[in-house]
Structures are given as C-alpha cells and as structure tokens.
Amino acid sequence: MSNTYKSTFFSLTTTNQTTVYTVPTGVKALVRTIQCTNHSGNTDVEVFVTDTSASTTYEIAHSTMAASTSENLAKGTIVLDPGDILKITASVANRITGTVSALEISFEWLL
C-alpha cells in the first residue's frame, strides 16, 4: 500500500459542472481541501460528488462567495472510492479558481 499526496488545480470557465478530480482505479482518496478563490463579484459555488458505484451525484457543499475571497469548501475529510468524481459549478464563469488536495491510498496489491 502506498500513500501519495496529490494537488490538482482548476479554473471554472463555464457555469456547467466541471470535473476537478477523478479517483484513479485501485485508489481510495481522502480529500482534505477544496480551496476556491473568487476573483470578482458575488458568486455561488457548489461542490458535487458522483458516486460511480451508485450512479448518483450528491451536492456536498454550497457557498455564496464575495469578491476577492477564498474559502475551503471541504469542511471535513471527504472519503472517495475508485472512479468517484468531484465536480464544481459556479453561477458566473471565469471568476473561480482553486485547488483540490487529497491523499491517495493505493490498494492495488490487494486486487
């Protein structure tokens, strides 16, 4: 079993759900941070997780962010299984950027 810290960066250039992180095969992920920065104007930001084993998407966070603010939308550790997808939407395009930080725990040796 190996542990790897992973950071991915995103820029929400659309108001559609944008995939910001997908858990690789053979890995569990512990998401610790979903850091978002709003560069201008009030903007609603929503975070979703698609549980691919159940083919269901859940909203897990919602925030109205003021201009020139940053916020961690992960209020606690989020445990994701292989293939699960983290998505974010913004009410206005080209205002929100950020990073997702996760610990990936490989369990391929168990397969």
Backbone atoms as SQL, in Angstrom:
CREATE TABLE atoms (id INTEGER PRIMARY KEY, chain TEXT, resi INTEGER, resn TEXT, atom TEXT, x REAL, y REAL, z REAL);
INSERT INTO atoms VALUES
  (1, 'A', 1, 'MET', 'N', 0.860, -1.160, 0.000),
  (2, 'A', 1, 'MET', 'CA', 0.000, 0.000, 0.000),
  (3, 'A', 1, 'MET', 'C', 0.908, 1.224, 0.000),
  (4, 'A', 2, 'SER', 'N', 0.622, 2.174, -0.885),
  (5, 'A', 2, 'SER', 'CA', 1.403, 3.404, -0.899),
  (6, 'A', 2, 'SER', 'C', 0.473, 4.601, -0.766),
  (7, 'A', 3, 'ASN', 'N', 1.002, 5.655, -0.169),
  (8, 'A', 3, 'ASN', 'CA', 0.261, 6.897, 0.012),
  (9, 'A', 3, 'ASN', 'C', 0.922, 7.986, -0.827),
  (10, 'A', 4, 'THR', 'N', 0.103, 8.734, -1.571),
  (11, 'A', 4, 'THR', 'CA', 0.614, 9.810, -2.403),
  (12, 'A', 4, 'THR', 'C', -0.246, 11.041, -2.196),
  (13, 'A', 5, 'TYR', 'N', 0.396, 12.157, -1.877),
  (14, 'A', 5, 'TYR', 'CA', -0.339, 13.419, -1.780),
  (15, 'A', 5, 'TYR', 'C', -0.488, 14.003, -3.172),
  (16, 'A', 6, 'LYS', 'N', -1.687, 14.465, -3.476),
  (17, 'A', 6, 'LYS', 'CA', -2.000, 14.943, -4.822),
  (18, 'A', 6, 'LYS', 'C', -2.695, 16.293, -4.730),
  (19, 'A', 7, 'SER', 'N', -2.282, 17.229, -5.575),
  (20, 'A', 7, 'SER', 'CA', -2.977, 18.509, -5.722),
  (21, 'A', 7, 'SER', 'C', -3.328, 18.686, -7.184),
  (22, 'A', 8, 'THR', 'N', -4.553, 19.073, -7.429),
  (23, 'A', 8, 'THR', 'CA', -4.966, 19.417, -8.787),
  (24, 'A', 8, 'THR', 'C', -5.536, 20.827, -8.747),
  (25, 'A', 9, 'PHE', 'N', -5.300, 21.571, -9.798),
  (26, 'A', 9, 'PHE', 'CA', -5.737, 22.958, -9.874),
  (27, 'A', 9, 'PHE', 'C', -6.847, 23.086, -10.900),
  (28, 'A', 10, 'PHE', 'N', -7.740, 24.055, -10.697),
  (29, 'A', 10, 'PHE', 'CA', -8.859, 24.233, -11.625),
  (30, 'A', 10, 'PHE', 'C', -9.191, 25.707, -11.809),
  (31, 'A', 11, 'SER', 'N', -9.832, 25.978, -12.939),
  (32, 'A', 11, 'SER', 'CA', -10.377, 27.293, -13.254),
  (33, 'A', 11, 'SER', 'C', -11.744, 27.037, -13.867),
  (34, 'A', 12, 'LEU', 'N', -12.785, 27.594, -13.267),
  (35, 'A', 12, 'LEU', 'CA', -14.148, 27.336, -13.733),
  (36, 'A', 12, 'LEU', 'C', -14.494, 28.335, -14.845),
  (37, 'A', 13, 'THR', 'N', -14.315, 27.896, -16.082),
  (38, 'A', 13, 'THR', 'CA', -14.500, 28.761, -17.243),
  (39, 'A', 13, 'THR', 'C', -15.914, 28.678, -17.819),
  (40, 'A', 14, 'THR', 'N', -16.776, 27.933, -17.152),
  (41, 'A', 14, 'THR', 'CA', -18.153, 27.734, -17.585),
  (42, 'A', 14, 'THR', 'C', -19.043, 27.659, -16.347),
  (43, 'A', 15, 'THR', 'N', -20.355, 27.735, -16.541),
  (44, 'A', 15, 'THR', 'CA', -21.279, 27.567, -15.420),
  (45, 'A', 15, 'THR', 'C', -21.763, 26.119, -15.316),
  (46, 'A', 16, 'ASN', 'N', -21.291, 25.258, -16.188),
  (47, 'A', 16, 'ASN', 'CA', -21.634, 23.831, -16.133),
  (48, 'A', 16, 'ASN', 'C', -20.815, 23.141, -15.041),
  (49, 'A', 17, 'GLN', 'N', -21.270, 21.954, -14.612),
  (50, 'A', 17, 'GLN', 'CA', -20.473, 21.156, -13.685),
  (51, 'A', 17, 'GLN', 'C', -19.135, 20.843, -14.349),
  (52, 'A', 18, 'THR', 'N', -18.063, 21.135, -13.629),
  (53, 'A', 18, 'THR', 'CA', -16.717, 20.911, -14.143),
  (54, 'A', 18, 'THR', 'C', -16.039, 19.856, -13.284),
  (55, 'A', 19, 'THR', 'N', -15.553, 18.795, -13.914),
  (56, 'A', 19, 'THR', 'CA', -14.824, 17.759, -13.191),
  (57, 'A', 19, 'THR', 'C', -13.466, 18.312, -12.787),
  (58, 'A', 20, 'VAL', 'N', -13.182, 18.283, -11.474),
  (59, 'A', 20, 'VAL', 'CA', -11.903, 18.793, -10.985),
  (60, 'A', 20, 'VAL', 'C', -11.009, 17.679, -10.449),
  (61, 'A', 21, 'TYR', 'N', -11.583, 16.493, -10.175),
  (62, 'A', 21, 'TYR', 'CA', -10.784, 15.376, -9.690),
  (63, 'A', 21, 'TYR', 'C', -11.558, 14.085, -9.872),
  (64, 'A', 22, 'THR', 'N', -10.880, 13.065, -10.385),
  (65, 'A', 22, 'THR', 'CA', -11.437, 11.720, -10.505),
  (66, 'A', 22, 'THR', 'C', -10.494, 10.754, -9.799),
  (67, 'A', 23, 'VAL', 'N', -11.033, 9.924, -8.927),
  (68, 'A', 23, 'VAL', 'CA', -10.208, 8.976, -8.175),
  (69, 'A', 23, 'VAL', 'C', -9.735, 7.868, -9.115),
  (70, 'A', 24, 'PRO', 'N', -8.430, 7.637, -9.180),
  (71, 'A', 24, 'PRO', 'CA', -7.910, 6.585, -10.056),
  (72, 'A', 24, 'PRO', 'C', -8.333, 5.182, -9.616),
  (73, 'A', 25, 'THR', 'N', -8.250, 4.228, -10.522),
  (74, 'A', 25, 'THR', 'CA', -8.501, 2.822, -10.227),
  (75, 'A', 25, 'THR', 'C', -7.486, 2.340, -9.194),
  (76, 'A', 26, 'GLY', 'N', -7.933, 1.522, -8.263),
  (77, 'A', 26, 'GLY', 'CA', -7.041, 0.942, -7.268),
  (78, 'A', 26, 'GLY', 'C', -6.634, 1.897, -6.164),
  (79, 'A', 27, 'VAL', 'N', -7.410, 2.998, -6.011),
  (80, 'A', 27, 'VAL', 'CA', -7.051, 4.034, -5.035),
  (81, 'A', 27, 'VAL', 'C', -8.285, 4.470, -4.268),
  (82, 'A', 28, 'LYS', 'N', -8.126, 4.726, -2.983),
  (83, 'A', 28, 'LYS', 'CA', -9.106, 5.480, -2.191),
  (84, 'A', 28, 'LYS', 'C', -8.502, 6.857, -2.003),
  (85, 'A', 29, 'ALA', 'N', -9.337, 7.881, -1.968),
  (86, 'A', 29, 'ALA', 'CA', -8.831, 9.243, -1.810),
  (87, 'A', 29, 'ALA', 'C', -9.470, 9.898, -0.596),
  (88, 'A', 30, 'LEU', 'N', -8.640, 10.584, 0.166),
  (89, 'A', 30, 'LEU', 'CA', -9.109, 11.389, 1.288),
  (90, 'A', 30, 'LEU', 'C', -8.917, 12.852, 0.883),
  (91, 'A', 31, 'VAL', 'N', -10.010, 13.508, 0.500),
  (92, 'A', 31, 'VAL', 'CA', -9.943, 14.908, 0.090),
  (93, 'A', 31, 'VAL', 'C', -9.965, 15.764, 1.350),
  (94, 'A', 32, 'ARG', 'N', -8.933, 16.580, 1.515),
  (95, 'A', 32, 'ARG', 'CA', -8.811, 17.407, 2.707),
  (96, 'A', 32, 'ARG', 'C', -9.151, 18.872, 2.433),
  (97, 'A', 33, 'THR', 'N', -8.910, 19.315, 1.199),
  (98, 'A', 33, 'THR', 'CA', -9.100, 20.723, 0.878),
  (99, 'A', 33, 'THR', 'C', -9.708, 20.876, -0.508),
  (100, 'A', 34, 'ILE', 'N', -10.746, 21.733, -0.587),
  (101, 'A', 34, 'ILE', 'CA', -11.268, 22.207, -1.862),
  (102, 'A', 34, 'ILE', 'C', -11.227, 23.732, -1.749),
  (103, 'A', 35, 'GLN', 'N', -10.059, 24.285, -2.031),
  (104, 'A', 35, 'GLN', 'CA', -9.811, 25.712, -1.832),
  (105, 'A', 35, 'GLN', 'C', -10.249, 26.478, -3.078),
  (106, 'A', 36, 'CYS', 'N', -11.200, 27.387, -2.895),
  (107, 'A', 36, 'CYS', 'CA', -11.717, 28.194, -4.002),
  (108, 'A', 36, 'CYS', 'C', -11.414, 29.665, -3.750),
  (109, 'A', 37, 'THR', 'N', -11.064, 30.376, -4.810),
  (110, 'A', 37, 'THR', 'CA', -10.855, 31.815, -4.751),
  (111, 'A', 37, 'THR', 'C', -11.778, 32.474, -5.752),
  (112, 'A', 38, 'ASN', 'N', -12.513, 33.481, -5.280),
  (113, 'A', 38, 'ASN', 'CA', -13.406, 34.257, -6.147),
  (114, 'A', 38, 'ASN', 'C', -12.699, 35.564, -6.482),
  (115, 'A', 39, 'HIS', 'N', -12.523, 35.814, -7.771),
  (116, 'A', 39, 'HIS', 'CA', -11.745, 36.968, -8.208),
  (117, 'A', 39, 'HIS', 'C', -12.569, 38.230, -8.408),
  (118, 'A', 40, 'SER', 'N', -13.919, 38.122, -8.554),
  (119, 'A', 40, 'SER', 'CA', -14.725, 39.348, -8.710),
  (120, 'A', 40, 'SER', 'C', -16.209, 39.040, -8.580),
  (121, 'A', 41, 'GLY', 'N', -16.943, 39.915, -7.896),
  (122, 'A', 41, 'GLY', 'CA', -18.405, 39.802, -7.783),
  (123, 'A', 41, 'GLY', 'C', -18.866, 38.613, -6.967),
  (124, 'A', 42, 'ASN', 'N', -20.037, 38.729, -6.331),
  (125, 'A', 42, 'ASN', 'CA', -20.610, 37.603, -5.598),
  (126, 'A', 42, 'ASN', 'C', -20.885, 36.455, -6.553),
  (127, 'A', 43, 'THR', 'N', -20.495, 35.250, -6.149),
  (128, 'A', 43, 'THR', 'CA', -20.637, 34.071, -6.999),
  (129, 'A', 43, 'THR', 'C', -21.047, 32.880, -6.147),
  (130, 'A', 44, 'ASP', 'N', -22.091, 32.176, -6.568),
  (131, 'A', 44, 'ASP', 'CA', -22.489, 30.928, -5.909),
  (132, 'A', 44, 'ASP', 'C', -21.602, 29.801, -6.419),
  (133, 'A', 45, 'VAL', 'N', -21.082, 29.014, -5.487),
  (134, 'A', 45, 'VAL', 'CA', -20.231, 27.875, -5.824),
  (135, 'A', 45, 'VAL', 'C', -20.830, 26.632, -5.179),
  (136, 'A', 46, 'GLU', 'N', -20.957, 25.561, -5.970),
  (137, 'A', 46, 'GLU', 'CA', -21.495, 24.294, -5.475),
  (138, 'A', 46, 'GLU', 'C', -20.500, 23.180, -5.780),
  (139, 'A', 47, 'VAL', 'N', -20.376, 22.249, -4.833),
  (140, 'A', 47, 'VAL', 'CA', -19.487, 21.102, -4.988),
  (141, 'A', 47, 'VAL', 'C', -20.343, 19.838, -4.989),
  (142, 'A', 48, 'PHE', 'N', -20.038, 18.932, -5.916),
  (143, 'A', 48, 'PHE', 'CA', -20.770, 17.680, -6.072),
  (144, 'A', 48, 'PHE', 'C', -19.801, 16.510, -6.084),
  (145, 'A', 49, 'VAL', 'N', -20.276, 15.354, -5.611),
  (146, 'A', 49, 'VAL', 'CA', -19.543, 14.099, -5.755),
  (147, 'A', 49, 'VAL', 'C', -20.435, 13.124, -6.502),
  (148, 'A', 50, 'THR', 'N', -19.889, 12.542, -7.560),
  (149, 'A', 50, 'THR', 'CA', -20.580, 11.461, -8.255),
  (150, 'A', 50, 'THR', 'C', -20.053, 10.144, -7.717),
  (151, 'A', 51, 'ASP', 'N', -20.942, 9.386, -7.073),
  (152, 'A', 51, 'ASP', 'CA', -20.637, 8.047, -6.581),
  (153, 'A', 51, 'ASP', 'C', -20.889, 7.107, -7.752),
  (154, 'A', 52, 'THR', 'N', -19.817, 6.708, -8.428),
  (155, 'A', 52, 'THR', 'CA', -19.989, 5.917, -9.653),
  (156, 'A', 52, 'THR', 'C', -20.526, 4.519, -9.375),
  (157, 'A', 53, 'SER', 'N', -20.331, 3.998, -8.147),
  (158, 'A', 53, 'SER', 'CA', -20.862, 2.673, -7.831),
  (159, 'A', 53, 'SER', 'C', -22.385, 2.700, -7.737),
  (160, 'A', 54, 'ALA', 'N', -22.965, 3.876, -7.450),
  (161, 'A', 54, 'ALA', 'CA', -24.416, 4.017, -7.339),
  (162, 'A', 54, 'ALA', 'C', -24.999, 4.851, -8.477),
  (163, 'A', 55, 'SER', 'N', -24.138, 5.325, -9.379),
  (164, 'A', 55, 'SER', 'CA', -24.567, 6.181, -10.490),
  (165, 'A', 55, 'SER', 'C', -25.408, 7.357, -9.994),
  (166, 'A', 56, 'THR', 'N', -24.958, 7.988, -8.899),
  (167, 'A', 56, 'THR', 'CA', -25.696, 9.089, -8.281),
  (168, 'A', 56, 'THR', 'C', -24.744, 10.229, -7.974),
  (169, 'A', 57, 'THR', 'N', -25.236, 11.454, -8.184),
  (170, 'A', 57, 'THR', 'CA', -24.455, 12.651, -7.860),
  (171, 'A', 57, 'THR', 'C', -25.098, 13.369, -6.689),
  (172, 'A', 58, 'TYR', 'N', -24.258, 13.736, -5.713),
  (173, 'A', 58, 'TYR', 'CA', -24.723, 14.391, -4.494),
  (174, 'A', 58, 'TYR', 'C', -24.084, 15.774, -4.381),
  (175, 'A', 59, 'GLU', 'N', -24.878, 16.775, -3.977),
  (176, 'A', 59, 'GLU', 'CA', -24.311, 18.076, -3.649),
  (177, 'A', 59, 'GLU', 'C', -23.783, 17.991, -2.225),
  (178, 'A', 60, 'ILE', 'N', -22.507, 18.361, -2.035),
  (179, 'A', 60, 'ILE', 'CA', -21.908, 18.246, -0.697),
  (180, 'A', 60, 'ILE', 'C', -21.522, 19.594, -0.101),
  (181, 'A', 61, 'ALA', 'N', -21.551, 20.660, -0.899),
  (182, 'A', 61, 'ALA', 'CA', -21.217, 21.989, -0.374),
  (183, 'A', 61, 'ALA', 'C', -21.828, 23.054, -1.267),
  (184, 'A', 62, 'HIS', 'N', -22.163, 24.182, -0.637),
  (185, 'A', 62, 'HIS', 'CA', -22.715, 25.336, -1.364),
  (186, 'A', 62, 'HIS', 'C', -22.288, 26.593, -0.614),
  (187, 'A', 63, 'SER', 'N', -21.774, 27.554, -1.351),
  (188, 'A', 63, 'SER', 'CA', -21.350, 28.800, -0.719),
  (189, 'A', 63, 'SER', 'C', -21.565, 29.960, -1.681),
  (190, 'A', 64, 'THR', 'N', -22.024, 31.090, -1.140),
  (191, 'A', 64, 'THR', 'CA', -22.036, 32.327, -1.906),
  (192, 'A', 64, 'THR', 'C', -20.783, 33.088, -1.499),
  (193, 'A', 65, 'MET', 'N', -19.852, 33.183, -2.431),
  (194, 'A', 65, 'MET', 'CA', -18.560, 33.789, -2.141),
  (195, 'A', 65, 'MET', 'C', -18.552, 35.248, -2.584),
  (196, 'A', 66, 'ALA', 'N', -18.106, 36.122, -1.708),
  (197, 'A', 66, 'ALA', 'CA', -17.951, 37.533, -2.043),
  (198, 'A', 66, 'ALA', 'C', -16.698, 37.716, -2.899),
  (199, 'A', 67, 'ALA', 'N', -16.620, 38.843, -3.577),
  (200, 'A', 67, 'ALA', 'CA', -15.458, 39.147, -4.416),
  (201, 'A', 67, 'ALA', 'C', -14.181, 39.165, -3.584),
  (202, 'A', 68, 'SER', 'N', -13.106, 38.729, -4.197),
  (203, 'A', 68, 'SER', 'CA', -11.764, 38.753, -3.597),
  (204, 'A', 68, 'SER', 'C', -11.691, 37.993, -2.275),
  (205, 'A', 69, 'THR', 'N', -12.365, 36.836, -2.218),
  (206, 'A', 69, 'THR', 'CA', -12.304, 35.981, -1.031),
  (207, 'A', 69, 'THR', 'C', -11.873, 34.574, -1.417),
  (208, 'A', 70, 'SER', 'N', -11.392, 33.844, -0.423),
  (209, 'A', 70, 'SER', 'CA', -11.033, 32.437, -0.582),
  (210, 'A', 70, 'SER', 'C', -11.733, 31.635, 0.496),
  (211, 'A', 71, 'GLU', 'N', -12.073, 30.393, 0.166),
  (212, 'A', 71, 'GLU', 'CA', -12.778, 29.545, 1.127),
  (213, 'A', 71, 'GLU', 'C', -12.470, 28.085, 0.852),
  (214, 'A', 72, 'ASN', 'N', -12.310, 27.309, 1.937),
  (215, 'A', 72, 'ASN', 'CA', -12.175, 25.863, 1.827),
  (216, 'A', 72, 'ASN', 'C', -13.578, 25.274, 1.914),
  (217, 'A', 73, 'LEU', 'N', -14.052, 24.695, 0.821),
  (218, 'A', 73, 'LEU', 'CA', -15.408, 24.149, 0.788),
  (219, 'A', 73, 'LEU', 'C', -15.478, 22.726, 1.332),
  (220, 'A', 74, 'ALA', 'N', -14.337, 22.123, 1.647),
  (221, 'A', 74, 'ALA', 'CA', -14.320, 20.823, 2.325),
  (222, 'A', 74, 'ALA', 'C', -14.262, 21.110, 3.820),
  (223, 'A', 75, 'LYS', 'N', -15.374, 20.955, 4.507),
  (224, 'A', 75, 'LYS', 'CA', -15.440, 21.262, 5.938),
  (225, 'A', 75, 'LYS', 'C', -14.950, 20.117, 6.804),
  (226, 'A', 76, 'GLY', 'N', -14.673, 18.997, 6.177),
  (227, 'A', 76, 'GLY', 'CA', -14.125, 17.818, 6.844),
  (228, 'A', 76, 'GLY', 'C', -13.545, 16.918, 5.773),
  (229, 'A', 77, 'THR', 'N', -12.930, 15.826, 6.172),
  (230, 'A', 77, 'THR', 'CA', -12.352, 14.895, 5.209),
  (231, 'A', 77, 'THR', 'C', -13.459, 14.220, 4.408),
  (232, 'A', 78, 'ILE', 'N', -13.276, 14.159, 3.092),
  (233, 'A', 78, 'ILE', 'CA', -14.233, 13.514, 2.188),
  (234, 'A', 78, 'ILE', 'C', -13.568, 12.252, 1.654),
  (235, 'A', 79, 'VAL', 'N', -14.145, 11.095, 1.939),
  (236, 'A', 79, 'VAL', 'CA', -13.585, 9.814, 1.514),
  (237, 'A', 79, 'VAL', 'C', -14.237, 9.419, 0.191),
  (238, 'A', 80, 'LEU', 'N', -13.393, 9.208, -0.812),
  (239, 'A', 80, 'LEU', 'CA', -13.886, 8.840, -2.141),
  (240, 'A', 80, 'LEU', 'C', -13.314, 7.493, -2.558),
  (241, 'A', 81, 'ASP', 'N', -14.131, 6.726, -3.283),
  (242, 'A', 81, 'ASP', 'CA', -13.738, 5.411, -3.766),
  (243, 'A', 81, 'ASP', 'C', -13.250, 5.488, -5.211),
  (244, 'A', 82, 'PRO', 'N', -12.622, 4.415, -5.705),
  (245, 'A', 82, 'PRO', 'CA', -12.130, 4.422, -7.081),
  (246, 'A', 82, 'PRO', 'C', -13.235, 4.799, -8.071),
  (247, 'A', 83, 'GLY', 'N', -12.921, 5.716, -8.983),
  (248, 'A', 83, 'GLY', 'CA', -13.867, 6.135, -10.008),
  (249, 'A', 83, 'GLY', 'C', -14.788, 7.262, -9.597),
  (250, 'A', 84, 'ASP', 'N', -14.867, 7.587, -8.306),
  (251, 'A', 84, 'ASP', 'CA', -15.714, 8.701, -7.873),
  (252, 'A', 84, 'ASP', 'C', -15.184, 10.009, -8.459),
  (253, 'A', 85, 'ILE', 'N', -16.094, 10.958, -8.682),
  (254, 'A', 85, 'ILE', 'CA', -15.753, 12.189, -9.388),
  (255, 'A', 85, 'ILE', 'C', -16.174, 13.396, -8.554),
  (256, 'A', 86, 'LEU', 'N', -15.259, 14.334, -8.386),
  (257, 'A', 86, 'LEU', 'CA', -15.525, 15.590, -7.700),
  (258, 'A', 86, 'LEU', 'C', -15.754, 16.662, -8.764),
  (259, 'A', 87, 'LYS', 'N', -16.910, 17.362, -8.663),
  (260, 'A', 87, 'LYS', 'CA', -17.274, 18.371, -9.653),
  (261, 'A', 87, 'LYS', 'C', -17.641, 19.667, -8.942),
  (262, 'A', 88, 'ILE', 'N', -17.410, 20.789, -9.621),
  (263, 'A', 88, 'ILE', 'CA', -17.743, 22.090, -9.051),
  (264, 'A', 88, 'ILE', 'C', -18.458, 22.923, -10.110),
  (265, 'A', 89, 'THR', 'N', -19.442, 23.722, -9.658),
  (266, 'A', 89, 'THR', 'CA', -20.094, 24.690, -10.544),
  (267, 'A', 89, 'THR', 'C', -19.985, 26.075, -9.922),
  (268, 'A', 90, 'ALA', 'N', -20.039, 27.067, -10.783),
  (269, 'A', 90, 'ALA', 'CA', -20.080, 28.464, -10.351),
  (270, 'A', 90, 'ALA', 'C', -21.219, 29.144, -11.102),
  (271, 'A', 91, 'SER', 'N', -21.886, 30.088, -10.431),
  (272, 'A', 91, 'SER', 'CA', -23.018, 30.767, -11.060),
  (273, 'A', 91, 'SER', 'C', -22.586, 31.722, -12.169),
  (274, 'A', 92, 'VAL', 'N', -21.308, 32.124, -12.162),
  (275, 'A', 92, 'VAL', 'CA', -20.751, 33.001, -13.194),
  (276, 'A', 92, 'VAL', 'C', -19.415, 32.412, -13.627),
  (277, 'A', 93, 'ALA', 'N', -19.190, 32.331, -14.934),
  (278, 'A', 93, 'ALA', 'CA', -17.943, 31.766, -15.452),
  (279, 'A', 93, 'ALA', 'C', -16.766, 32.718, -15.241),
  (280, 'A', 94, 'ASN', 'N', -15.574, 32.144, -15.200),
  (281, 'A', 94, 'ASN', 'CA', -14.308, 32.876, -15.186),
  (282, 'A', 94, 'ASN', 'C', -14.072, 33.721, -13.936),
  (283, 'A', 95, 'ARG', 'N', -14.659, 33.322, -12.815),
  (284, 'A', 95, 'ARG', 'CA', -14.417, 34.023, -11.553),
  (285, 'A', 95, 'ARG', 'C', -13.734, 33.153, -10.509),
  (286, 'A', 96, 'ILE', 'N', -13.932, 31.846, -10.595),
  (287, 'A', 96, 'ILE', 'CA', -13.472, 30.935, -9.533),
  (288, 'A', 96, 'ILE', 'C', -12.291, 30.100, -10.025),
  (289, 'A', 97, 'THR', 'N', -11.227, 30.114, -9.223),
  (290, 'A', 97, 'THR', 'CA', -10.095, 29.209, -9.433),
  (291, 'A', 97, 'THR', 'C', -9.813, 28.521, -8.109),
  (292, 'A', 98, 'GLY', 'N', -8.998, 27.473, -8.155),
  (293, 'A', 98, 'GLY', 'CA', -8.696, 26.815, -6.889),
  (294, 'A', 98, 'GLY', 'C', -7.879, 25.559, -7.036),
  (295, 'A', 99, 'THR', 'N', -7.846, 24.821, -5.928),
  (296, 'A', 99, 'THR', 'CA', -7.090, 23.577, -5.881),
  (297, 'A', 99, 'THR', 'C', -7.828, 22.546, -5.019),
  (298, 'A', 100, 'VAL', 'N', -7.635, 21.302, -5.367),
  (299, 'A', 100, 'VAL', 'CA', -8.126, 20.173, -4.578),
  (300, 'A', 100, 'VAL', 'C', -6.896, 19.425, -4.086),
  (301, 'A', 101, 'SER', 'N', -6.847, 19.180, -2.777),
  (302, 'A', 101, 'SER', 'CA', -5.736, 18.426, -2.194),
  (303, 'A', 101, 'SER', 'C', -6.283, 17.135, -1.606),
  (304, 'A', 102, 'ALA', 'N', -5.629, 16.033, -1.953),
  (305, 'A', 102, 'ALA', 'CA', -6.101, 14.723, -1.499),
  (306, 'A', 102, 'ALA', 'C', -4.919, 13.812, -1.193),
  (307, 'A', 103, 'LEU', 'N', -5.170, 12.871, -0.300),
  (308, 'A', 103, 'LEU', 'CA', -4.232, 11.782, -0.056),
  (309, 'A', 103, 'LEU', 'C', -4.786, 10.563, -0.781),
  (310, 'A', 104, 'GLU', 'N', -4.013, 10.063, -1.751),
  (311, 'A', 104, 'GLU', 'CA', -4.422, 8.862, -2.481),
  (312, 'A', 104, 'GLU', 'C', -3.762, 7.657, -1.833),
  (313, 'A', 105, 'ILE', 'N', -4.604, 6.683, -1.452),
  (314, 'A', 105, 'ILE', 'CA', -4.110, 5.472, -0.794),
  (315, 'A', 105, 'ILE', 'C', -4.300, 4.313, -1.765),
  (316, 'A', 106, 'SER', 'N', -3.188, 3.790, -2.258),
  (317, 'A', 106, 'SER', 'CA', -3.224, 2.722, -3.243),
  (318, 'A', 106, 'SER', 'C', -3.435, 1.390, -2.540),
  (319, 'A', 107, 'PHE', 'N', -4.350, 0.600, -3.090),
  (320, 'A', 107, 'PHE', 'CA', -4.570, -0.732, -2.545),
  (321, 'A', 107, 'PHE', 'C', -4.536, -1.776, -3.655),
  (322, 'A', 108, 'GLU', 'N', -3.816, -1.499, -4.739),
  (323, 'A', 108, 'GLU', 'CA', -3.743, -2.418, -5.872),
  (324, 'A', 108, 'GLU', 'C', -3.174, -3.770, -5.481),
  (325, 'A', 109, 'TRP', 'N', -2.300, -3.796, -4.491),
  (326, 'A', 109, 'TRP', 'CA', -1.694, -5.059, -4.061),
  (327, 'A', 109, 'TRP', 'C', -2.747, -6.015, -3.492),
  (328, 'A', 110, 'LEU', 'N', -3.922, -5.489, -3.101),
  (329, 'A', 110, 'LEU', 'CA', -4.998, -6.336, -2.577),
  (330, 'A', 110, 'LEU', 'C', -5.807, -6.991, -3.687),
  (331, 'A', 111, 'LEU', 'N', -5.715, -6.455, -4.901),
  (332, 'A', 111, 'LEU', 'CA', -6.554, -6.960, -6.010),
  (333, 'A', 111, 'LEU', 'C', -6.012, -8.242, -6.581);
